Amino acid sequence: MGEKPAVTQVEIFGQTYSVRATGEPEYIRELASFVDNKMREVSEHAPTVDATKIAILTALNISDEFYQYRMKSPEGDPGRLARRAGRLVERLDEILKSSPEPSGTLRGA
C-alpha cells in the first residue's frame, strides 16, 4: 500500500491551513512558503484586491513560470521540479475550490 498521508500545518498569506499529504512535511512547508511569497509579491502590485483574487493571480503567475520553463526544456519535459510545480498549481486549484474555511488537502505531493 501507499504512504499514509500526514497533516502539516502551514501558513499562506496570513491563513493557517492543515494540509494532508503523503509528501515530506518539510517539502509541504517549502511549497507553502513558495506560494506565500508569490502571493505577497502579487499583493504588492494589487494591494486592494481580495485574497481569492490574489490567489488566482498567483496561480496564473506560477503557471506562467511553469510553462515558460517547460518551453525552454529541450524535450518539452520540464523534469522533476516542473512536475512538482504542476502539482502545486493543481493543489492550489483544489484548495481554492474547497470550503471557505481555511484548510486544504494535498494528495500525493
Beta strands, then each sheet from edge to edge (+ up, - down):
strand 1: 6-12
strand 2: 15-21
strand 3: 104-105
sheet 1: 1+ 2- 3-
end
